[in-house]
Amino acid sequence: MFESFGTHVRKNLAGAVAFALSVPLFAVTAAAQTIVLNQPGTHVTDTTIRGGSYSGTNFDNQPLITRRSSDPEWERRALIKFDTENFIPAGARIASATLTLTVKSGLGSTTRPVWISRVPVSFREEEADWVYRRGSDRWATPGGDVAEHVTNIYPTAVAGSRVTVDLTGLVQNAVNGDYDTRYTRILLRDDGSDSKESLREYYGSEDPTASRRPTLTVVLGTTASPTPPSTSSETLKVLHWNIAQGYGTDGKSNISRVVDFIVAQRPDVISFNEIMRYSSSSQPQMIADQLRARTGQTWTYHWIQKWGATSGEGECVMTRLPIEDKDDYLLSYNRSVAMARLTVNGRTVHVFSTHLDHTSSAYRLAQVKQLVSWADNHAEQRILAGDYNGWPGTSEINEMLKTHHDGWAVAKANGDAVAYSSNPDGNTRNTRIDFIFHSKGATALEVTRAQVFDTRNSSGYKPSDHNPLIVTYRVR
């Protein structure tokens, strides 16, 4: 099927477009089918838009620029569209979709937080400016219309440096027809403070060197039954998220928003808090089913209800890796902990999810002692994630730190912790109350990165009142 699609595309394009690729359009291997989109005018179109007296100026055929300024005269944003309508089969399963940008120049010596958001309406690179998107069609909001915030990048000012970002979830939604088009359209906007050092210039799609152009590399999944996930990887990506029973800050329940984030970030294992299960419906099962449909992988989980709770709310460990054993424990004051045992790179890893009391530090201290004592009955390596409802410096967090490392703090000390411009401390709610700890005896676990995510959409709403936290480990 794929070969016939590739043949069809080549025949239709033969004689019409001269492909001068530094990489083949279809790079096919036995393990994967890869489509590289970086050809100007066919695969990708792009332009910069600028405010102030430049609001009516079109900057097509020039480098892409982002800059943050409170003076509209200096504010610049970049628009990019990839043709996933014609070059990716409709409904194809996307194993991965990676955007690569190359920095041409910049100012300052630090990275900048640049948002990537989906553009829900069409634009023409040769016509778009700050006010108009094409012809006489205006943007609903000057400066470009955006839908959901997809992710962030953190480009340096170093010429020739590259930024890569996972757009798998966005591209999968596009080719599934979840939007009004199967094109993938994005806007890049610096979300940092007003500063001339925010200037970042990227090579555009018309650059004569193909390897420097904005490039979307899409790996298609197979139509056969998914291969069981490998447990030999050295990397373990752990996501913790209190999903507030599925309710976003707009007051609406929408599990699909949670799934969108998970698909985009591709964790290996997830700790969920405030996740609901009733006799008639189950959020863990809904999420697992949607993840399987979106990723082609089987996701399994262990859920436990809070002790004494009648609402169906509980804690959950969910993973794309095989669960070899499950366990759970009831803490005092109506709290609980769930556990799943995995094997990663030949190592046993126990992952725990808990949610401590929100009313009393004394209660939380008692629960921490119970949690640590019970977890000690399970072999290393141990990862204890959860909404601890205490913050750094409280007695309950200090108690955890006697025997455990705080993944965010370790990454920050090493310069590997990332949040976003308005949240440099990595707060997960009003402060930092969500944690991913690992035991001090877990000597095979090495923190390589931690990130707290800004999940606000263009209206400022989030899927939950908690920010998700990911800690990535190297398992040696």
C-alpha positions, 0 to 999 in steps of 0.5 A: 500500500505504501509503495503504491502511494509513493509511486502515485505521488512520484508519477503525479509530480514527475515533470512538474516539480524538480526535487533537489533533495539532500535526503530522499522524499521516501526513505524506506527501511525494513523497520520504518517508512519515513517521509521528509518534508522540506521542499519549498512551495510543495512540502513546506511554505512559511513566512514571518509576520511583524507588527507596528508599521510593518503590519502590512508587510509580507516577508516571504522568501526571507528568514523566519524570525521570532522576537518578543517585544511590548512595542508592536514595531519589534514583535515578530512571529513565524508561520509554517505550513507542511503539506501533510494533506498530499504527502501523508496518506489519510488516516495513516498511523504516525509513529513519530513526526519531528520538526527541525529548525536551524538557527541562522542568527540571534542575540543574547547568550541564553535560550528563549522560550518559543511557543508552537501553536496550531494555526486553525485557518489557512494562510498564503506565505506570499500574502500573509502579514500581521493583519491579513492571512490571505488576500482580503481575509483577515486574521480574527486576531491580528498577529495570527490565529492560534488554536491549542498550544502544542509545545515549546522549543528553547533555541539558542542564539548560536548560528547553525544550532538545531532545534528539534521538537516532537509534533507526533500528536499534532500530525496524527490529528491532522492526517486523521482529519480531526481538523478542517484540513489535513495540512499541518500549520503552526505559529512560532511565538516567543513567550519570554520577557520583552528583550532585544536578546529574544531575537531568533532568526531561522533559515526559511524554506527557500534556503538553497541548502535543504538541510537548513530548511524547516523540515518535518520528518514523519515516520509511518507506523505499520498496519500490522499488529504493533510490535511489543514495546522494547524494554531494552532502552536505556531511557525511561520517561516518567510523566506525573499529572494530576488531571483534576478528574478530567476537568480543565480550567474552563470548567469542561471535562475533556479527556481527549485534551489529556490524551493529546498531551500524552501523545505529543510527549510520548512518555513510557510510564505515567502517574495519574492523580484524581483519575476517575473510575465508575461502574459505568465508565472508567477514565483509565480505560478511556485514556488507555484505549485512546492511546492505543488508537493513537500510538498503535501500542497497548497501554495497561494500568493499575488503579486504586481508589482512595480509601473510603472514597465514594466518588470513584477517584483514585491513583493510577500507574499507566505504561506502554511497557509490560507490567510484570506485577502490581501492588497497592497500599492504603495510607491513613487519612483516606489516601492510597498508593498504586504500584507497577513493576517494570523491566527497563534495560534489564533492571527492575523498576518499581513505579509508584503513584500517590496523592497526599492529604490537602488539608494538613501537613501533619497528615502528610508527614504521617503518610510520607512515613507510611509510603516510604516504609511500604515502598521499601518492601519493593526492590530497587529501582524505585520511583515515587511520583505524586501530588504531595500537596506539600512544597520544598521546605515543608516537613513532609518533603524534607522527610522524603528527601532523607531517603529520596532524590527530587528529580526536578531539583537534580535536573535543575542543579545540572542545568537540565530542568526546563519550565517556561518564562513565567514559571522558572521555578517549575511550579505545578500549581500555585507552587511546586507540589507535584514531584517525581522522586527516586530512592537514593538506593536507585543507583542505576537511575540517572536524571537526564532532564526534567520539564514542567509544561505550559498547557494553556491554549490560545484562550488561556485554558489548561486541561487541568489545574495542575501542570504536568511534570516529566522526569527522564532517566537513563537506566544503566 
